[in-house]
Amino acid sequence: MSSDYYQALGLTKDATAEEIKKSYRRLALKYHPDRNPGNKSAEDNFKKISEAYAVLSDPEKRKQYDSFGSDNFSQRFSQEDILRDFDLGQILRDLGFGGFSRVRTSRGGAARDFDPGAGDPFAGLFGGGRQMNVPQKGADLQYNLAVTLEESVFGAEKKIALQKENAVEEINVRIPVGINSGKKLRLAAKGGPGINGGPPGDLYLHINIIPHPVFAREGNDIYIQKNITYSQAVLGGTIDVSTLDGSIKRIKVPAGTQNNTLIRMKGYGVPQQKGAAAGDQYVKIVVDIPKKLNSSQQELIKKLVDEGL
């Protein structure tokens, strides 16, 4: 049904978003099938302006349409792409067209019902016809999954209990190595049940990492704080540092190390898949300054002062 979308709405390419919306509302009131029963021409016009509005009311789709032009745009994008995330039902309800509408489709000229507020809002307009016995994919489900820092770094197998209708389903979940907070896992066909024999929906797991009492993660790097004495900072030495896998590593603290210095432990961060280099672990050095000194310690510090330290 490719055509010049601006022309379909009676607009020019420099039309504002408000002008596009106003023009569509005016034409939708004019051509809506409920106001033109049995009028095939009005129905076709209603389809054209609805498709045009679906594109021009979306800033990203409009940008692509302006860039590619009408013919190239229709070749690059399917009707499903054009109508994705477009809620015709709300617009029609605002115009006073609630409930079901009668639309004559191209399939044998038979009139079919569609509900503009549910499912695919253009199913009835573009030859689909929303019928009660049509198989439909089940609803996608969302689940917030909390994992430990160790599980996010090294991967894990977890079991979750998901409430589905009147039953609880246990689902095994594999946490991939290195996954970070905010990432999303998709479990195909683990969502809501299909309708009329349709496939089940998907389950989306939103990953949240539980704060760790010792370690912190930033991207693929791990951070740990280590306190040292004033004399260690001045003279240098070695200290033992824990790693996330439970091992202890001995590292060198250079003489003259300043407070809040970061010492890098290469490769002790988050491991990566497919041969990519692992992240690093960083040790944040905090120099302890004693609040109280005994008499002998005070004498030593005074001698350091006399030495210009």
C-alpha positions in Angstrom: 0.0 0.0 0.0 3.0 2.3 -0.5 2.2 5.9 -1.4 3.4 9.3 -0.5 2.5 9.5 3.1 2.6 13.3 3.3 0.3 13.5 0.3 -2.1 10.9 1.9 -2.5 13.3 4.9 -2.6 16.4 2.8 0.7 17.7 4.2 4.1 18.9 3.1 7.4 17.4 4.3 8.0 20.2 6.7 4.8 19.5 8.7 5.1 19.6 12.4 4.1 16.6 14.7 1.0 18.5 15.8 0.0 19.2 12.2 0.4 15.5 11.4 -1.7 14.4 14.3 -4.4 17.0 13.6 -4.6 16.0 9.9 -4.9 12.3 10.7 -7.7 12.9 13.2 -9.6 14.9 10.7 -9.3 12.4 7.9 -9.9 9.4 10.3 -13.3 11.0 11.3 -14.0 11.4 7.6 -13.1 7.9 6.3 -13.6 5.6 9.3 -15.6 2.5 8.1 -18.2 3.0 10.9 -19.2 6.3 9.2 -19.0 4.8 5.7 -20.6 1.4 5.9 -20.1 -0.6 2.6 -17.9 2.2 1.1 -14.8 0.4 -0.3 -13.2 3.7 -1.3 -13.5 5.2 2.2 -12.1 2.0 3.6 -9.1 2.1 1.3 -8.5 5.8 2.2 -8.7 4.9 5.9 -6.1 2.2 5.5 -3.8 4.6 3.6 -4.0 7.5 6.1 -3.5 5.0 9.1 -0.4 3.6 7.5 0.9 7.1 6.8 0.2 8.2 10.4 2.0 5.1 11.8 5.2 6.2 10.0 5.0 10.0 10.2 4.0 10.1 13.9 7.1 8.1 14.8 10.3 10.3 14.7 12.6 7.5 13.8 10.4 5.9 11.1 9.7 9.4 9.7 13.5 10.0 9.5 14.0 6.8 7.6 11.1 7.5 5.3 12.4 10.9 4.5 15.8 9.4 3.9 14.8 6.5 1.7 11.8 7.9 -0.1 8.5 6.3 -0.6 9.4 3.4 -3.0 12.7 2.5 -1.2 11.0 2.7 2.2 8.3 0.2 1.2 11.0 -2.2 -0.2 13.1 -2.0 3.0 10.4 -2.3 5.6 7.5 -4.7 5.8 4.0 -3.7 6.9 4.8 -5.4 10.2 7.8 -3.1 10.7 5.7 -0.1 9.8 3.0 -0.9 12.3 5.1 -2.0 15.2 4.5 -0.1 18.5 1.7 1.9 16.9 -1.5 2.0 19.1 -4.3 2.8 16.7 -6.9 1.7 19.3 -6.2 4.6 21.6 -6.5 7.1 18.8 -9.8 5.6 17.6 -11.1 5.6 21.2 -10.2 9.3 21.5 -12.2 9.9 18.4 -15.2 8.1 19.9 -14.9 4.8 18.0 -15.0 2.3 20.8 -15.5 -1.4 20.7 -15.6 -3.3 17.4 -15.6 -1.8 14.0 -16.8 -3.4 10.7 -14.1 -3.5 8.0 -14.5 -5.1 4.6 -11.3 -7.0 3.9 -9.8 -8.2 0.6 -10.5 -11.8 1.3 -13.6 -12.5 -0.7 -15.2 -9.2 0.2 -16.6 -10.5 3.5 -17.0 -8.2 6.4 -15.0 -9.1 9.5 -14.7 -7.7 13.0 -11.6 -6.3 14.6 -11.0 -4.8 18.0 -8.8 -1.6 17.7 -7.8 -1.8 21.3 -6.4 -5.3 21.5 -3.8 -7.4 19.8 -2.6 -6.1 16.4 -4.5 -2.9 15.9 -4.3 -3.2 12.1 -5.2 -6.8 11.8 -8.7 -6.1 10.6 -7.7 -3.1 8.4 -5.1 -4.9 6.4 -6.7 -8.2 5.5 -6.1 -10.1 8.8 -9.4 -9.9 10.5 -9.1 -10.6 14.3 -11.2 -13.7 14.9 -11.7 -15.6 18.1 -10.4 -18.9 16.6 -7.1 -17.4 15.2 -4.1 -18.8 17.0 -2.2 -16.1 18.9 1.2 -16.1 20.7 1.0 -16.0 24.4 2.0 -13.0 26.5 5.7 -12.4 27.2 6.5 -12.4 30.9 9.0 -10.3 32.8 11.0 -11.5 35.9 13.5 -9.7 38.0 16.3 -12.2 38.8 18.8 -11.4 41.6 22.2 -13.1 41.3 25.3 -12.9 43.5 28.4 -11.2 42.2 30.1 -14.6 42.0 27.2 -16.0 39.9 27.4 -13.0 37.5 31.2 -13.4 37.1 31.6 -17.2 36.8 28.1 -18.2 35.6 25.7 -20.5 37.5 22.6 -22.8 37.2 19.6 -21.4 39.1 16.0 -22.6 39.5 13.2 -20.1 39.7 9.5 -20.6 40.6 7.1 -18.8 38.2 3.5 -18.3 39.0 1.4 -19.1 35.9 -2.3 -18.9 36.2 -3.2 -21.3 39.0 0.1 -23.3 39.0 3.7 -22.7 39.9 6.2 -23.7 37.3 9.9 -24.4 38.2 12.3 -23.3 35.5 16.0 -24.0 35.3 18.0 -21.0 34.2 21.7 -20.9 33.1 23.4 -17.7 34.1 26.1 -17.0 31.4 29.7 -16.2 32.4 30.3 -12.5 32.8 26.7 -11.2 32.6 26.3 -7.8 34.1 23.6 -6.0 36.0 20.9 -4.6 33.8 21.3 -7.3 31.1 18.3 -9.3 29.9 18.0 -13.0 29.3 15.3 -14.4 27.0 13.9 -17.9 27.6 11.9 -18.8 24.5 8.4 -20.4 25.0 8.6 -20.0 28.8 6.0 -17.1 28.9 2.2 -17.1 29.0 0.3 -19.9 27.2 -0.7 -19.5 23.6 -4.3 -18.6 22.6 -6.3 -21.0 20.4 -3.4 -23.3 19.9 -0.8 -20.5 19.3 2.7 -20.7 20.6 3.5 -19.7 24.2 5.2 -16.3 24.8 8.7 -15.8 26.0 10.1 -15.2 29.5 12.5 -12.2 29.9 14.8 -12.3 33.0 16.2 -8.9 34.1 19.5 -9.4 35.9 20.2 -7.6 39.1 23.5 -8.2 41.0 23.3 -8.3 44.8 25.9 -6.0 46.4 28.9 -7.8 47.7 30.4 -7.0 51.2 34.0 -7.1 50.0 34.2 -6.7 46.2 32.6 -4.3 43.8 32.2 -4.6 40.0 32.6 -2.0 37.3 32.2 -3.3 33.8 34.6 -6.3 33.6 36.8 -5.1 36.4 36.7 -6.0 40.1 37.6 -3.7 43.0 38.7 -4.4 46.5 39.9 -2.1 49.3 43.0 -3.0 51.3 44.1 -1.1 54.4 47.9 -0.8 55.1 49.9 0.9 57.9 51.6 4.2 57.5 55.0 2.5 57.7 54.0 0.0 54.9 53.0 3.0 52.7 56.3 4.7 53.3 58.7 1.7 53.2 56.7 -0.6 50.9 56.3 -4.3 51.2 54.0 -7.1 50.3 50.3 -7.8 51.3 47.9 -10.6 50.8 44.8 -9.9 48.7 41.7 -12.0 48.3 40.3 -12.7 44.8 36.7 -13.4 43.9 37.4 -17.1 43.3 38.5 -17.5 46.9 42.2 -17.7 46.3 44.8 -15.4 48.0 47.4 -13.5 46.0 50.4 -11.7 47.3 51.2 -8.4 45.7 53.9 -5.8 46.1 53.2 -2.3 47.6 55.8 0.1 46.3 57.6 2.4 48.7 56.0 5.8 49.0 52.5 4.5 48.0 49.9 7.3 48.4 46.4 7.0 49.9 43.8 5.8 47.4 46.4 4.4 45.0 45.0 1.6 42.7 47.2 -1.4 42.2 46.3 -3.5 39.2 46.1 -7.3 39.2 45.9 -8.1 35.5 43.5 -10.8 34.5 41.8 -11.3 37.9 38.6 -9.6 36.9 35.6 -10.9 35.0 36.4 -13.7 32.6 35.2 -13.3 29.0 33.8 -15.8 26.6 35.0 -16.6 23.0 38.7 -16.1 23.9 38.4 -12.4 24.9 40.8 -11.1 27.6 39.5 -11.1 31.1 39.0 -7.9 33.1 41.4 -6.9 35.9 41.2 -6.6 39.7 42.1 -3.4 41.3 43.3 -3.0 44.9 42.5 0.4 46.4 45.1 1.2 49.0 43.9 3.0 52.1 46.6 4.2 54.4 45.6 4.0 58.1 46.7 7.0 60.1 46.7 6.2 63.8 44.4 8.4 66.0 46.4 7.7 69.1 50.1 7.1 69.7 51.9 5.8 72.8 54.9 7.6 74.2 57.6 5.7 72.3 55.7 6.1 69.0 55.4 9.8 69.6 59.1 10.0 70.2 59.8 8.2 66.9 57.5 10.6 65.0 59.2 13.6 66.6 62.5 12.2 65.4 61.1 11.9 61.9 60.0 15.5 62.1 63.5 16.5 63.1 64.7 14.6 60.0 62.4 16.6 57.8 59.7 13.9 57.3 
